[in-house]
Amino acid sequence: MKVTVIRSGGFAGVQRRGESDSGKDPLLARLVDRVDLTSVPPPGRIPDQFLYDIDIDGDTATVGEAQLNGPLRELVHHVLGRAG
């Protein structure tokens, strides 16, 4: 599965993007299995928060920094961390 994460917003408005493929990344495969994008609440309206656009093989969600927790947080940090 291809996973893409785009972080935008924040005070400076700088965008960061990461992509990874679970076929080449066993840890990512385990994280994807623990994430359900359909249960992600919409981002709250918080000034200057980061927003994360997450795409897992065509299934997408936008998550506010305040809603980013548990396995979803691990997945986002893993993919963005690999972007270097």
C-alpha positions in Angstrom: 0.0 0.0 0.0 1.2 3.5 -0.8 0.9 6.0 2.0 1.2 9.7 1.5 1.1 12.3 4.2 1.1 16.1 3.6 1.4 18.4 6.6 0.3 22.0 6.1 -0.7 25.0 8.1 1.0 26.0 11.3 2.3 29.5 12.1 4.7 29.6 9.1 2.4 27.8 6.7 5.3 25.5 5.4 4.2 22.3 3.7 5.9 19.0 4.3 5.3 15.8 2.3 6.2 12.2 2.8 5.5 9.0 0.9 6.2 5.3 1.7 5.2 1.9 0.5 4.1 -0.7 3.0 5.5 -3.4 0.6 9.0 -2.2 1.3 8.4 -1.1 4.9 7.2 -3.8 7.3 6.7 -1.3 10.2 4.5 0.9 7.9 2.4 -2.2 7.0 1.7 -2.9 10.7 0.8 0.7 11.3 -1.6 0.8 8.3 -3.3 -2.3 9.7 -4.0 -0.3 13.0 -5.5 2.8 11.3 -9.1 3.4 10.3 -9.4 6.6 8.3 -13.2 6.3 8.4 -13.3 6.9 12.1 -11.1 10.1 12.0 -13.0 13.2 13.2 -12.9 16.3 11.1 -10.2 18.8 12.1 -11.3 21.4 14.6 -11.0 25.1 13.8 -7.9 25.9 15.8 -5.8 28.9 14.5 -2.3 28.0 13.3 -2.7 24.2 13.8 -1.1 21.7 11.5 -3.4 19.8 9.2 -2.4 16.4 7.9 -3.8 15.1 4.6 -3.4 11.3 4.7 -3.9 9.0 1.7 -3.7 5.2 2.1 -4.2 3.7 -1.3 -6.9 6.2 -2.3 -8.6 6.3 1.1 -8.2 9.8 2.4 -8.7 11.9 5.5 -7.7 15.3 6.8 -6.8 15.4 10.4 -6.1 18.3 12.7 -3.1 18.2 15.0 -5.4 18.0 18.0 -7.1 14.9 16.7 -3.8 13.2 15.7 -3.3 10.4 18.3 -2.5 6.7 18.8 -1.7 4.7 15.7 -2.5 7.5 13.4 0.1 9.7 15.0 2.6 6.9 14.8 1.8 6.4 11.1 2.1 10.2 10.3 5.4 10.6 12.1 6.8 7.4 10.5 6.0 8.5 7.0 7.2 12.1 7.5 10.3 10.9 9.2 11.2 8.8 6.2 10.9 11.9 4.0 14.1 13.2 5.6 
